[in-house]
Amino acid sequence: MNTSNKAWLAWLARLALIAGIGVGAVGLAAPVGTWLGLWNFGTGFQLLFNPEGLNVTTVASWVAIAAIVVAVIAFVLANENKAKLGVTALIGAIAAGSAYQIPNSYRPGPDDNIPGIHDITTDTQNPPQFVDVLPLRADAPNTTIYGGGEGETPESLAALQQSAYPDIVTQQFQESPAAVFERAAAAVRSLGWDIVAEVPAQGRIEATDTTFWFRFKDDIVIRIRPAGNGGAVLDARSVSRVGRGDAGKNAERLRGFFAAL
């Protein structure tokens, strides 16, 4: 490779590194700025998902692809310093790819039918009620009244949930309510949720789960009651404190809890 081409390749490798780290920094800044109170979560999401202009998702994917191409060219064509140039470009690709994963972790799958709701329960007729969590939600925009959101009714919310998540149903157990309560409490602890209340006499467990990137706090209430056959039935409900929709996270959370049981 002649000196001129080598100089261009070195320049492209450095550009890939700078662009990758730059878009990675913006992707990381979106949630970090929300944590630090520099902007609200809506602004953070706009940086990641803005459908009307540039956003991290789009830019990161193109930067990552370009950086990988530069890295391959460096490894194949460079006679000298090929490892250095290739690794430089690859670091940029990794940084951009990491930035892409931040918004991608919130994105529903292509076949998912995700309604714009954030209150998911196994019992839509008589949802478990929050008690000890309520003071923690005093300033939360979202209500814990089932179907009490803007433009919602209990019936419309139940219909949307049952259409999207037909598997979120009451759980049946042959064991006693006390035994199921202990299993449920152990499952909550294994999932890393913050337990707010455990009330065995009422068969009620309340907890809060904090999402990784944006530190959203979603609240869960679990209700365990005796069944007619001597066993127990368990209902659970997961409700976001902010946001009209939840990208399917509350249903995903309940599925994870049932699996942990």
Number of C-alpha atoms within 10 A of each C-alpha: 11 8 8 9 12 19 12 11 22 22 13 20 29 20 18 29 25 18 23 30 23 18 26 25 16 19 27 21 16 26 25 17 16 20 17 9 10 12 14 14 20 12 16 23 19 16 21 27 18 15 10 7 9 13 19 27 22 15 18 29 20 17 25 28 15 20 29 22 17 26 27 17 17 26 17 12 13 20 12 12 13 20 15 16 25 25 20 23 31 24 22 29 30 20 24 33 22 22 28 24 17 21 21 14 12 14 15 14 12 7 6 12 13 19 17 15 22 25 30 30 29 26 16 22 11 10 18 22 19 20 13 15 19 14 9 12 18 11 10 15 13 19 19 20 12 22 18 14 18 9 8 13 13 14 12 11 22 21 13 16 23 16 12 15 20 10 12 21 16 13 13 14 16 13 16 17 22 17 13 22 24 14 14 22 19 13 18 24 14 12 13 12 17 15 18 16 14 17 11 15 8 10 18 24 24 26 23 22 20 14 11 11 16 18 14 18 17 23 27 30 25 25 23 25 18 16 16 8 10 11 17 21 19 25 23 26 25 27 25 27 21 17 16 16 15 22 21 22 21 23 24 15 18 21 14 14 16 15 9 15 14
